[in-house]
Amino acid sequence: MPIGNTQVAGYAFLAALYEDGYYPDRALDKGRAVLLALCERIEAERPADLGALYRLTHAATEEFNALEEDFEEAGSEIETVAREEIAGDFRFVARAYGFPDADVEELIAPREW
């Protein structure tokens, strides 16, 4: 399903991490796919409130948790810089879909990174 939100469709997810050789492109590609799938779910389910949005973002965060092995296998990890970039992209998604008051820490509450 193509992304209908033009703001999201033109956005470069995880851009700063792709520019840094420390982060493996293979793992970043998977992370980008998680974020795009989150956007697709938001467009399909159209969450009516923050609680519904948080349920979707928590599921996506758990998918990011599973990527830690991919980073470690490449001699990398989801550390401070990556955490901030990923959290910023979750914040962008929330705002792009009409949730400017979403709390970024709640968006990614189940994170293990």
LOMILUM-137104 format. One line per 3 residues: for each residue x, y, z of C-alpha. Coordinates in Angstrom, 1 decimal. Layout:
// LOMILUM-137104
X,Y,Z | ...
***
This chain:
// LOMILUM-137104
0.0,0.0,0.0 | 1.6,3.3,-1.0 | 1.8,6.1,1.6
-0.9,8.6,1.0 | 0.4,11.3,3.3 | 2.6,13.5,1.1
4.6,14.8,4.0 | 5.6,11.2,5.0 | 6.1,10.0,1.4
8.8,12.6,0.8 | 10.5,12.1,4.2 | 13.9,10.4,4.5
13.6,8.1,7.6 | 16.8,7.5,9.6 | 18.7,9.9,7.3
21.4,10.8,9.8 | 22.1,7.1,10.5 | 22.5,6.3,6.8
25.2,9.0,6.6 | 27.2,7.4,9.3 | 29.2,4.3,8.4
28.9,2.9,11.9 | 25.3,1.9,11.3 | 24.8,-1.0,8.9
22.6,-0.2,5.9 | 20.9,-3.7,6.1 | 19.7,-3.0,9.6
18.7,0.6,8.7 | 16.7,-0.7,5.7 | 14.8,-2.9,8.1
14.2,0.0,10.5 | 13.0,2.2,7.7 | 10.6,-0.6,6.6
9.3,-0.7,10.2 | 8.6,3.0,10.1 | 6.9,2.9,6.7
4.8,-0.1,7.8 | 3.8,2.0,10.8 | 2.7,4.8,8.5
0.7,2.3,6.4 | -1.0,1.0,9.6 | -1.9,4.5,10.7
-3.4,5.2,7.3 | -5.3,2.0,7.2 | -6.6,2.0,10.8
-6.9,5.8,11.3 | -6.4,5.9,15.1 | -8.9,8.2,16.7
-6.9,9.1,19.8 | -3.5,9.0,21.3 | -4.2,5.6,23.0
-4.9,4.0,19.6 | -1.8,5.7,18.1 | 0.4,4.5,21.0
-0.8,0.9,20.4 | 0.5,1.1,16.9 | 3.8,2.8,17.8
4.4,0.3,20.6 | 4.1,-2.5,18.1 | 6.6,-0.8,15.8
9.0,-0.1,18.7 | 9.0,-3.8,19.5 | 9.9,-4.5,15.9
12.9,-2.1,16.4 | 13.8,-4.1,19.5 | 14.1,-7.2,17.4
16.6,-5.4,15.1 | 19.2,-5.0,17.9 | 20.8,-8.4,16.7
21.2,-7.0,13.2 | 23.1,-4.1,14.5 | 25.2,-6.2,16.8
26.1,-8.7,14.0 | 27.5,-5.7,12.1 | 29.5,-4.5,15.0
27.1,-1.7,15.7 | 24.3,-1.0,18.2 | 21.3,1.2,18.8
23.1,3.7,21.0 | 22.4,7.4,21.9 | 22.7,8.9,18.4
20.5,6.1,16.9 | 18.0,6.3,19.8 | 17.6,10.0,19.2
17.2,9.6,15.4 | 14.7,6.8,15.8 | 12.7,8.7,18.4
12.7,11.8,16.2 | 11.3,9.8,13.4 | 8.5,8.4,15.6
7.7,12.0,16.6 | 7.7,13.1,13.0 | 5.2,10.3,12.2
2.9,11.3,15.0 | 2.9,14.9,14.0 | 2.4,14.1,10.3
-0.7,12.2,11.1 | -2.3,14.8,13.3 | -1.0,14.0,16.7
1.2,17.0,17.6 | 0.7,16.4,21.4 | 2.0,12.8,21.3
4.7,12.2,24.0 | 7.8,10.9,22.3 | 8.7,8.7,25.3
5.2,7.2,25.3 | 5.4,6.6,21.5 | 8.5,4.4,22.1
7.7,3.2,25.6 | 8.5,-0.5,25.1 | 12.0,0.2,23.7
14.9,-1.8,24.9 | 17.5,0.4,23.3
***
